[in-house]
């Protein structure tokens, strides 16, 4: 029997940096919310079996209306992203599955990339993240002072969806909340790293950028206007930018 693939779409945050009148996941992009576009990408990937949408309790009714016609289930998010994901993991009715955790704000993520992450987990990896090379020089700072400059060739920007073995991710999250470590997990792979699990990378995609600021939304609007008919046709076998 093949393993189920479950996508958790995180849409419980407020996204205040976008400056919108509604939480970021519900901001419209060419007439459709970022959340709906992310759910549609999961459906279009043809590899996801179940979709769980994580929303705040106060946005539950609105989320259901936005996703009318989509086969999804809902779970309520918590105070922090890690709380929301933990709630979502407990809502999955399986013991063995591949789980994808995706930011609703990455609304233009190509389905081919979703399938690529999923296949890497199905092939045996417990934790998989899509990455793209870092274009800018990055500085480590202490207040106004530069402490060091990491070698850019070894740096990657991490995107979502991130893919995991469900049992392992549940165990890592249970340990994280039981232990209450001093660090704050900024993504789900960092919890797995802390738990001692090797994290594998696959090629990401520039289209999977996160809509965080008004400039990001303007970029997404421009891209969608020009590329809507073909946005889901991005090849999944393109060479990574640093291999060209």
C-alpha positions in Angstrom: 0.0 0.0 0.0 1.4 3.4 -1.0 2.0 6.0 1.7 -0.5 8.9 2.0 0.8 12.4 1.3 -0.7 15.0 3.5 -0.1 18.8 3.1 -0.4 21.1 6.0 -0.9 24.7 4.7 -0.1 27.2 7.3 -2.4 30.2 7.2 -2.8 31.2 10.9 -0.3 34.0 11.0 -1.2 37.7 10.9 1.5 38.8 8.4 1.6 42.4 9.7 4.5 43.4 7.5 2.2 43.2 4.5 0.1 46.0 6.0 -3.2 44.5 4.8 -6.6 44.7 6.5 -6.8 40.9 6.7 -4.3 38.3 7.7 -1.7 37.7 4.9 -3.0 34.3 3.8 -6.3 35.9 2.8 -4.9 38.8 0.8 -6.3 38.7 -2.7 -3.9 38.1 -5.7 -5.7 38.7 -9.0 -9.1 37.8 -7.4 -8.0 34.8 -5.5 -6.5 34.6 -2.0 -2.9 33.6 -1.4 -4.4 30.7 0.6 -6.6 29.4 -2.2 -3.7 29.6 -4.7 -1.5 27.6 -2.4 -4.2 24.9 -1.9 -4.7 24.8 -5.7 -1.0 24.2 -6.2 -1.2 21.2 -3.9 -4.1 19.8 -5.8 -2.5 20.4 -9.2 0.7 18.6 -8.1 -1.3 15.3 -8.3 0.8 13.8 -5.6 -1.0 15.2 -2.5 -3.8 13.0 -1.1 -5.1 15.2 1.8 -4.9 18.9 2.6 -5.1 20.3 6.1 -5.4 24.1 6.4 -4.2 25.7 9.6 -6.2 28.9 10.4 -6.8 31.0 13.5 -10.2 30.4 15.1 -11.4 33.9 14.3 -10.7 33.3 10.6 -12.2 29.8 10.4 -15.5 30.8 8.8 -13.8 33.1 6.3 -11.3 30.4 5.4 -14.1 27.9 4.7 -15.8 30.4 2.4 -12.5 31.1 0.6 -12.0 27.4 0.0 -15.5 26.4 -0.9 -15.3 23.7 -3.6 -11.9 22.5 -2.4 -11.6 19.2 -0.5 -9.7 20.3 2.6 -10.0 19.9 6.3 -9.3 22.6 8.9 -7.3 22.7 12.1 -6.8 25.7 14.4 -3.4 27.4 14.6 -1.7 28.4 17.8 0.1 31.4 19.1 3.3 30.6 17.2 4.0 28.8 13.9 5.4 25.8 15.8 2.2 25.6 17.8 0.1 25.6 14.6 2.1 22.8 13.0 1.9 20.7 16.2 -1.9 21.1 16.1 -1.9 20.1 12.5 0.2 17.0 13.0 -2.3 15.9 15.7 -5.1 16.4 13.2 -3.6 13.9 10.7 -5.5 10.5 11.1 -2.6 8.4 9.9 0.4 6.8 11.7 2.6 6.5 8.5 2.5 9.2 5.9 4.6 11.8 4.1 3.7 15.3 5.4 4.4 18.5 3.5 4.3 21.8 5.5 3.8 24.8 3.3 3.4 28.6 3.9 0.2 29.9 2.4 2.1 33.0 1.5 4.2 31.1 -1.1 1.2 31.2 -3.3 3.0 30.8 -6.7 4.9 27.6 -5.8 5.0 25.4 -8.9 3.3 22.0 -8.4 6.4 20.4 -9.9 8.5 21.5 -7.0 5.9 20.1 -4.6 6.2 16.7 -6.3 10.0 16.9 -6.2 10.1 17.4 -2.4 7.5 14.6 -1.9 9.4 12.1 -4.1 12.6 12.7 -2.1 10.8 11.7 1.1 9.2 8.7 -0.5 12.7 7.7 -1.6 13.8 7.4 2.0 14.7 10.9 3.4 13.1 11.8 6.7 13.4 15.5 6.1 13.6 17.4 2.8 13.8 21.1 2.1 13.8 22.9 -1.3 16.6 25.5 -1.6 17.9 28.2 -3.9 21.3 29.9 -4.0 21.7 33.1 -2.0 22.3 36.0 -4.4 23.3 38.7 -1.8 26.3 38.8 0.4 25.3 37.9 4.0 26.8 39.4 7.1 26.7 38.2 10.7 26.2 41.3 12.9 26.2 42.2 16.5 24.2 45.4 16.8 25.8 47.8 14.2 29.0 45.9 14.0 29.8 43.2 11.4 31.1 40.1 13.0 31.8 37.9 10.0 30.9 37.3 6.4 29.9 33.6 5.7 31.1 32.1 2.4 28.2 32.6 0.1 28.8 29.5 -2.0 27.8 27.3 1.0 24.6 29.3 1.8 21.1 28.5 0.5 17.7 30.1 1.1 15.1 27.6 2.2 11.6 27.5 0.8 8.5 25.5 1.4 6.9 23.0 1.2 9.2 21.1 3.4 8.7 17.4 3.4 9.0 14.9 6.3 8.3 11.4 7.5 5.2 11.9 9.7 6.4 9.6 12.6 9.7 11.3 12.8 8.3 14.8 12.6 5.8 14.0 15.3 8.5 12.6 17.6 10.7 15.7 17.0 7.8 18.1 17.8 6.8 16.2 20.9 10.4 16.4 22.1 10.6 20.1 21.2 7.5 21.1 23.2 8.4 18.8 26.1 12.0 20.1 26.4 11.3 23.7 25.6 14.8 24.4 24.1 16.3 27.9 24.2 16.2 28.4 20.4 13.1 29.3 18.5 12.3 27.1 15.5 11.9 29.4 12.5 11.0 26.5 10.2 10.1 22.8 10.6 13.4 21.5 9.4 15.2 23.3 12.2 13.2 21.2 14.7 14.4 18.0 12.9 18.0 19.3 12.9 17.7 19.9 16.7 16.3 16.4 17.0 19.3 14.9 15.3 17.7 14.1 11.9 19.6 14.6 8.7 18.0 17.2 6.4 18.3 16.7 2.7 18.0 19.4 0.1 16.4 19.5 -3.4 16.2 22.2 -6.0 13.8 25.0 -5.1 12.2 27.4 -7.5 12.3 31.3 -7.7 8.5 31.2 -8.1 8.2 29.9 -4.6 9.1 33.2 -3.0 7.2 34.3 0.1 4.8 37.2 -0.1 5.8 39.1 3.0 6.0 42.8 2.1 4.0 45.1 -0.2 6.8 44.9 -2.7 6.5 41.1 -2.7 2.7 41.4 -3.4 3.4 43.8 -6.3 5.9 41.3 -7.8 3.4 38.4 -7.4 0.7 40.5 -9.0 2.9 41.3 -11.9 4.0 37.8 -12.4 0.5 36.4 -12.2 -0.8 38.9 -14.7 1.8 37.9 -17.2 2.2 34.2 -16.5 -1.1 32.9 -15.1 -1.9 30.5 -18.0 1.5 28.7 -17.7 2.5 29.2 -14.0 2.1 25.5 -13.3 4.2 24.4 -16.3 7.6 25.1 -14.7 9.8 22.1 -15.5 10.8 20.1 -12.5 14.1 18.9 -14.1 15.8 22.2 -14.7 19.4 22.4 -13.6 20.1 24.3 -10.4 21.3 27.9 -11.1 24.8 27.2 -9.9 25.1 24.2 -12.3 24.4 26.2 -15.4 
